[in-house]
Each structure stands twice: as C-alpha cells, then as structure tokens.
Amino acid sequence: MRPVYVVIVAGGRGSRMQSATPKQFISLTGKPVLWHTVSAFQRALPAARLIVVLPADTDAAQIRFLQEPPFASAVTLVTGGETRFHSVQNGLQSVPSDALVLVHDGVRPLVSKTLIERCLRFAEEQDAAIPALPLTDSLCRVDNGRYTVVDRSTLFAVQTPQAFKASLLLPAFEQAYRDTFTDEASVVTAMGGTVLLVEGEKRNIKITTPEDLLLAELMLQAGMQLSAQ
C-alpha cells in the first residue's frame, strides 16, 4: 500500500476575520481551528504523515499543541513561503514519489473521514481527484456596466483536500510560479495533467469570516449532541 502524506496549509493571516489572531489559531469550541483540522486527519488516517505549513513568524505558544501528544509523533512543521504555491512546495520537500498526497486548507476543520477517503480512493485510481460542489446561486458578469447571466451548470466550487499521486504532483511543483496557480489542481493542469472532480460536502466550509466561525461552531456542537445521544 502506498504511504499517505497530508500537507495542511495554515499560512493565512485572516484579515477578513477581523481578529489580531491568525484564523487558524482562533478558538473553535475551546480549541484552535487548526487543532480540529489536524485531528480530523489523524482520526481518518492514523498511519499518515501530517505536514503542517505555517508562517515564518508564527508564535511558538500558538503551535505548542502540535508538538505535544497526540500530534507530536505524526506532525512535521514546515515554514511556508510567499504564496500558497510556495508554501505547498515547501511542504512537499520530504514526500516520496511513491506516495499519495492530500493537500488541505488548515481552516477547513469540518472535513469528514468519508470525504478524505473518497478523494484518496479516486486519486489512487485516476492520479488526481479534488472535491467540488455545483453552484446554487444565480451568477452574473458585469462588463462596463452591462449585466450578463452566467450559466452556472458548468461551474463548481472547489474544496480541499485535493488528492494526487506524488509522481504527478511533485514534478508539477517544479514549474515556475504563475499568478494563475490558485490551488494544487491548477498547478497540475498547467503541466497537462488531468484532475477528476469528486463530490464535495457542504459541511466542509472554509473559515474566512466571523460568520463562518459561528456556523462551524454550530455544526460542531450539533455533531457533539448527536454523538452523545
């Protein structure tokens, strides 16, 4: 069986969160957001190697929980770069070419075991798989004040974890950086790779604003109540 590596990108500053604390370290039901994210992968993939990519100026006190049980033996800490591309590139340095790699946003703490396993399974079969959801809102384009309706049937909202065979992902990240590299799939497709879309989850939200944090807290509390019944 292939070894599995998880690169968790936690380098954001969180300006839209309106908080001096980076959003990955904001408290969510009493634990940092990043704690929930790392926990989700440790539960789903207990044998995986977890690589957490952090800003260079991260406060040591904020990451102490990653250096203590139950995370210490599974987690490697890596310093991020100027962009997401460079941060992931740094995180991939120790990944072997025969591995399966998941790349995940550190501020998507509600990712499920089902979604993680789905992405891995399809990456094993198809080389690369990313979760996505069809858009439900009406969309428009405005050009010089002219309003045009956009056909949403061909558009999807992309999530993480994005899963790849390392033999595909590692060479892709040897390319020179481009502004169009918004996620790992865009890097792979720029090299000519094909990426399979798999069903994402509405619950798998990315915490960007105070409203997202409140929603995540409500969903976590609801899950705790259900599990206690």
N, C-alpha and C positions, 0 to 999 in steps of 0.2 A: 504494500500500500504506500502511496506517495506521502511524504511528510507534508504537513499543512502549516503554513505561516500566515499570521494575520498582522497586517500593518494598519494600526489605528492612528489616524492623522488628527492630532489635537493641538494644532498650532494657531488657532484663531484668536483674535483679540476681543471680538464680541462687542463692537461699537453699537450695534443696534439693540443690544441687551440693556443699554443704559446703566451699566454697572462697571465699577472700577476693577472688579474681579473678572478675569477671563471666563467666558461662558462655560468652558469645560470643567471649571472648578467651582461653579456656583452650586449651592446646596439644592438637592432634589430629594425630598423625603428624608432629610438628615444626612445624606451622603453626597459627595461631589458627582456631578453629571458623569464625569469620566469614570468614576467608580462603577456606576451602573453599566456603562458600555463595556468595560473590561470584564466585569462579572458575567455579562451575557455570553461573551465568547468563551470564557473559562468553563462555564457550565455546559455550553453546547459542544465545545471541542477541548476536552480536558488534556489531550495529548499535544495540542498545537503550541507552537512558539508564538508568543504575542510580542510585537514590536510597537512600542508607543512613541510616536514622534512628537516632540514638544519644542516650544520656542526656546531659544538660547538663554533668555533672561528669566526663565521660569523660577519662581521662588521655591527653594528646596523644601520648605514646610508644606507647600501645596501638593507635592508629589511623594511625600513620605509614605502614604498608603500603598503606593506601587512598589515600595521597597521592603514591605513587610508581608507576612502571611495574610491571605492565601496567594498573593500575587507574586511575591519575590522570586520564586523558583521558575516562574513561567514567563516573566516580563523582562524585556530588554528595552532600555530607554535610549533614544536616539535624538540628536539635535536636528531640528528642522532647517529648512532653507528659506530663500527669499519668496518663493511661490509654493503652491501645493505640489506642482511638478517636482520641484527641487526637494521638498520635504519627503515625498514618496520615494524619490530617487535615493535619498539618504537611507530611508528605511529598508530599501531592497538590497543594501550592500552585503548583508550576511545571508541572503536567501539562496539556497542551492538551485541549480537549474532543473532538478527533477521534482521540485515541489509544486504543490498547488498553493496559490496566494490569494488571500482575501484582503482587499483594501477597504477600510470603513471609516466614516466620519466619527470622530470622537464624541460629537454631540448628537448622535443618534442612539440614545440609551435604551430604546424600547425594541430594538431588533430581536426577533424571535429565533429560537432554535430551528423552527421549521424553515424560515427564510434562509438562514445560514446554510442549512443542509441542502436546500433546493439549489442555491447558487453553486455550491461546491459540486453537486452531482452533475449539473449541466456543464460546468467548466471541465470536469473530467471527460465528459462525452464530446463536447463541442469546442474545447480550448478556451473559450471566454464566455462568461454569462453575467449579465447585470440585471438587477430588479428595476422594474418600471411600472408606472400606473397610467392608464389613459386619463386625459384631462376631462374634467366635467364642466368647468366654467366656459362660458362663451368667450371667444378671443377676437381681438381686432388688431389691425395695424393702422397707425396714423402716419401719413406721409404728407408733409406740407399742409396739414390741416384736413386732409382727405381721409375719411374713415372707410376702411375695408374690412369685411368679415374674413376671418381666417378659418379654414376647415380644420377643426380640432380632431377629426377622426384619424389623422395621420400623425398626431403629436402625443408624446408621452412625457411624464415627469420621471426623471431618472433618480434612483436612490442608490444607496450602498447597503450591504457590501457588494463590491464588484469583484468577481472571481475569475482567475486566469491560471492557466498553466504557466509556470515560471519561465519555461522555454520560449514562450511568446512574449511575456511581459518584460523580462529583463532586457532583451535586445531593443524593445520599443523605447525603453527609458535611456538608451544610449544616444537617441536623437538629440539634436539641438532643440532647446526650448522654443515654443511658439506661443503667442498670445491666445491661440485657439485651443490650447490644451486646458480644458476646464475640468476634466476628470480623467481617470485612467483609460476608460473606453476611447476617449478622443485621441489619446496618445497611441493606442494600439491600432485604431482605424487609420490614423495618419501614415502608419507603416504598411498599410494594406491588409491588416488583419480583419477578421470578421467577428462580430460580437453578437451573441444571442440575447434577446430580451426575454426575461422570465417574469412571472407575475410578482409584483411587489406587494407591500402591505400598507394600508392607510395608517396603521398604528406606528409605523416606522418613521416618525416625524424627525425632522432636523430642528434642534432647538436654536433659534436665531433671535427671537424677540421675547419679552416678558410674557406675552400671551402663549407662546409655545411652551414656556416653562410651566405655566399654570395648567395647560392641557396635559402635559406629560405627568405632572403630579397627580392630577385627577385620574388618569388612566392607570398609573401605578397603584394608587390607593384602591381603585376598583378591583384590580387584579389581586391585591392582597386580601381584600374582603372575600372574593370568590374562592381563593385557595384555602381560606380559613373555614369555609362552610362545609 
